[in-house]
Amino acid sequence: MATELRRLREAAGLNARQAAALLGVSPAQITHIESGLAGVSEKRLRRLASHYACTDDELVDALTAMATCRTRGWWEEYRGLLPTSFLDLSELDHHASFRRDVGILYVPGLLQTEHYARAVFSSRVPELTTEELELRVRHRMARQEITFPYEAVIHEAALRIRVSDRAASRTQLTRLLELSETDRVTLRVIPFDLDNFSRASSTMTYVGGPLPKLDTVVRDAPHGSVFIDSEAQLNAYRGRFRKVEAVSLEPERSRDFIHKLAKEL
């Protein structure tokens, strides 16, 4: 919401001081709203949209719904204990209309078993303390209630890499098979011997918003998660996911593939 309000203001050719004058508030308050540090009432949001000459009623309604949502999410109990990006991702999932993941070296977080997640977090550099490790694992397990259509494309490398031991890998593959049979989850696999994958090889998370222009892409970076929401970049990642999907196995063949790997263990 904050990002979209800033974009609308900039598209209208106004600076923060001018926008503040329209509402009769200080420029600092506009800055806080556009940084996500302060909320905004429905009345003020609609006034801003009107001053910015925004004629997209669906967008304004969606932003208003965000602004007036007073739900305190379960992730708030981790505020101050985990990096903010963990909480932001939880909130994205909570409001998602759909989600798509591409996993190249690791099974996506929403599908990980507790043992697998603990092994992944244990490999972090610098090393996490026991308390930090357990908080991350507990938070990841709490995120795994999938309430939206979810499609995950996983490379064979992620299925074969043993982040822990053989038993943990077998349990993780069994978990994937169980989830692939549920109504909301579609699972696809990219085998090593599939052609034409190089251009699409990129780990990503794509979260659908209430409107396409409110979608968000999440990418891992050395300093933490990066959230991408510009229209041009969203279009690029939509195209990238279609390429990944095109070279992956169909869901039924993917289940057969995972079952075969599990039997090998």
N, C-alpha and C positions, 0 to 999 in steps of 0.2 A: 504493500500500500504506500509506504513512504517513498519508495523508488518511483512508483507511477506518478505520485503527486509532484515530485521534482521534475519528472519528464514533461508533465503537462505544463508546469510553470515555464520551463525552458522553451517549450514549443510555442508558448504564447509570447515569448520575448520579454519576460519579466524577471527581475532579480528578486532576491529574498526580501529586500527592503520594500519594494513596490507591492509584493504579495502581502506583506505584513500590514501595510497601510490599508489595503482593501478589507482586512479583517479587523483593523484597529488593535493589533497586537504588536509585540516587538519583533524585529528581525530574528532575534535569537530563538523565539518560539517557533517560527517557520523552519529554522535550521534544525531544531530539535524534532519537529514533526517529520521532516524529510530524512532524518537520520534514524528514525525509529525509536527515538529516546522519549518521545511524548506522544500521547494519543490526540485524537481530534474528534470533535462531536460530528454527528451526521449533518447538522445544520451548517457548521463551518465547512465541512468537506464539500457539500453541495454548492455553497457560495463560492468556494475556490474554483470548483469545476466550471461554474457559470462564468466567473471572471476570466478563466483560462479559455473560454469559448469551446469547451469540450462538448461535442454533440453526441458522443457515444453513450447512450443511456445505459446499455448493458454494463459497460465498464464502470460507470459512476455507481450503479447499483451494487456491483461486485465489491468496489472499494468501500462503499458504505457498510456492506455486510461485514467486511473485515474490521472497519473502524468501530463498529458497535458490538462486536463479539466480545462478551465478557467471560467466556469460558476459561477457567483456570485449568490448564492441561496437566496431566500427570507428570510431564517433564519438568515442571516448575520445582519439584522437590530436589532437582539436581542443579538448580541455579546456584552459581558460586562454587560448585563442586566439580563441574566439568566445563570444558571450553564451550563458549557460546554456540559454536557451530553444531555441537551435538544437540543442543536444545532447538536450534533453528531447523535441523533436519527432522526432528521429532514433530515439530509443528507443521512442517511441510507435509509429512505423511498424514497427519491428522486431518488436514484440509484437502488432501489430494483427491482428484477425480479419477486418476489412474497413475500408474508408475511403471517405468521401464528401466531395467538395469542391464548393463553389459559387464560381465566379469571375465577378465583375461587370466589373471594369476590367482585370484581368490574367489571363493563362492561369495556372492553378494550378502551383505550383512543381514538382511531380512530373512535369509534362508539358512543362516549358520546355526549349528548346534552350540550349546554352551561350551563344550570342550573345544570345538573348533575356534570359537570366538576368543576364548582365553588364550589359546596358542597364538593366534594372530596378534593380539594385544601384547603378549609376552615378548614378541620379537621387536617391539618398538625401540627406537633409539632417539633420545636417551631412554634408558630403561625406566619403566614405571614402578612406583612403589606398590606394595601389596594393596594398600587402600585404593590407589588410583586404578590399579588393574581391576579390582573387584567392582568398583563403581562403573567402569566402562562396560564390563561384562553384564552387570545387572541392568544397566540402561539399554544395552543392545537386546537383551532378552525381552525387556518390557516393550520394545518397539515392534515386536513380531506379530502383533495382531493385524492381519492384512484385511482391511475393510474396503478395499478398492480393487478394480481389475489390475492385475499385476503380471507383467511379462518380463521374464529374465532370460537372457541369452548368455550361456556360460561356455567358455572355451575348454577344450579337453585338458589343456594345461592346468587350469584351476581344479579340475576334477581329479587329476593324477598327483599333483603336488601334495605331499604329506606335511602339512603344517605341524602335525604332532606325530602320532604313531599309526600303525596299520589299523588298529581297532577303531581309533577316532575317525580315520578316513572312511572305513566301512560304515560307521554310524552316520556320518555326514551324507554319504551317498544314499543310504536308506531313507534318511530324512527328506532328501530331495525327491525321491520316488513317492513318498507319502504326500508331500505338498503338491506334486504335479498332478495328483488325482483329485485335488480339491477344485471347487467351482471357480474361484477367483484367480488361480495361479496357472499361467501358461509358461512352460519351461522348454527351452530350445538349447541344443548343444551344437557347438562348432568343432568337429573332429580335426585332428592334425592334417589328415589327408584330403581336406576339402580345398578346392581351388578358389582363387580370386578373393582371398581374405585380407591381403596386406593393406589395402586402402581403407578398410573399415576397422582396423585393429586399434581400438581405443576404449579403455574403461570409462564408463559414464553412468550417471543416474539422471533420468528425465522424469520430472514430476509434473503432472498435469494440474493446472489451476482451474478455477471456475470458468475461465475464458482462455483461449489459446494464447493471447498476449500476456496472460498472467502465469504462464508455465515457467518452470525453473529447471535449469540443468545444474547438477552438482558434480564437481570434479575434485579429485584429491590432488593436493599440492604439498611440497615439502614443509610448508608452514601451516598446513591445515586445509580444510575444505574451502573451495571457491564456488560461490553461487553466481550463476550466469543467467541473465534475464533479458538481454537486449533482443529485439525482434530478429535482427540479422543473424545473430549467433544461434538463437533458437531454431531458425530455419535450417541452419547448417547442421545442427545436431539432429533435427528430425530426419534430414536426408541421410546422415551417418547411421542412424538406427535402422532405417529402411535397408541400407546396404548390408549391415550386419545380419538383419533378419533374413535377407534374401539368400545368404550363403549358409544359413544354419539348417539343421535337420528339422523336419516337422515334429510336433510334440510327441506323437506315438513312437517314431523312430528314435527320438531323443530319450524317451523312457527306456526303450530297449538297450540303447547305448549305455546308459547309466547302470542298468541292471547287469550288463555284461562286465562293466568295470568292477562293480561290487562283488561279483562272483570270483573275479580274478584275485581279490584280496582274501 
